[in-house]
């Protein structure tokens, strides 16, 4: 077979295998030809670890190397499809810059924080880590050492890391990047439902009549799930998709309605929807009376910043200036029943989760100021769009949500979760769905999509959060500590009862000198944080475990060693 | 040789237009077609990873295409890049 003929043969086989994987009707002859091209290959199942969707893949090996990958047609989530991340699962193992041995900053043959990375043996790297760990532990004790972990850990990796820190070193200074990703979603789950997980399943997509994207560009960020939304939209003619977004993006291509809003004005938009649900008699009274109570909480909660300007960069100062006192603008004044220009001390900065029950009448009064005129003026994000057109779109959105004959799914990700008021905006989406009685039933969901493959498994269940123990237990509960001490065969009353620093706390601690040793595992904290400032002035000795040369070890922080555990 | 088996989904009423536009792209070949579900399968060839990614973005940018996602990745021959 000439190379040209062989190339045509393989292309045809790839096309047939692709078609069969996603459920196209394919002839037996074509399938037999595709199998010929794969002669000598062994196909095995695997899981993609790049996001929280949970896609199944299949990996082909021949001669000890990966030669092909494809989506697993039997996987219930992706049904054979891959996104660009899953697509590269095989090839990434062979990248020229993949790390295969430890790198350590060296000068004149010795470790030096100001030196350049040089390859060293595992023994040299581990010996240096041990030396630096002992120095920090002897000086500061359990609070002076730390691990920043990951929602990309496997369950087993996370369990070992948590046990090493909590049982081995009696330190709770371990916290995963999942704190960044989902902390606000978790707080909203706990405050609203008392349980920290979504209530729906992906199969609800095939039952939805209205799909609302809230600051979530699913077409690019969750393409596999988007393919299911696409299928639903194209097959069920009555299904409508609404993209509530701060900018036009690829998800708008399929959407029936694109609503461009100003950043952070979604809270006001949600309040308007709640107001109209009540005003138009659209509340599912029986559902609400049976399952719901009304509650509220403080608004003077600050922004989680340090009140000092000691470490602030220019990009942080506008928010930091509001940490202690907020001067209300005309819109905030309406929401808080105060006067524009009034200065409000942020008294609830350390008790932001406090909340209390209110009556239905109080709730109704709370959303009353959010009229269409007020909200449209506040929210409209496209300066060129006429206000009348924007109002018309809001009305269409409302109708698509409140129509009792329509099943409604709201999807969101970091557009809500990494919001200035992430807990509130999550809770308010639940508010809308609960008022309508459209939650946790087939085709109806306020659905927080996650971004990491094992944030639930490693962060929550095996205890890599600074306040957690395995099996969803917590360090400040004496009974939980007692049970864990028995399980781990530890002397009684030796587990540390005080929650450790969370991920931002650890980064601040290394700036302040409170933490002297940091081990970064399976994550890259120098890259994703908004300003990449915190943690870049460490007085600690950080170590990063990574398979790839990421920004964390290369940053100004002068991370010490850079290891790649073989996988 | 890097070959990508890709599923393309088009907006209703734009199937033929999209197939023609995609077929005209270099290093892309259209194979299976299913107009009833607005889907077709293409195989894209690229020398390097950046070419594979750029090719996918180029497919997604074709007017009328609402979804284009990789399904199958073949890189059995030649040194992977």
Interface residues (C-beta under 8 A of the other chain):
Chain A: X7 X10 X11 X12 X14 X15 X16 X17 X18 X19 X21 X22 X24 X25 X26 X62 X67 X68 X69 X70 X71 X80 X81 X82 X83 X84 X86 X87 X88 X90 X91 X94 X96 X219 X223 X224 X226 X227 X230 X231 X234 X235 X250 X253 X254
Chain B: X1 X3 X4 X5 X6 X7 X9 X11 X12 X29 X31 X32 X34 X37 X38 X39 X41 X42 X43 X45 X49 X53 X56 X60 X66 X67 X69 X70 X71 X72 X73 X74 X75 X76 X80 X81
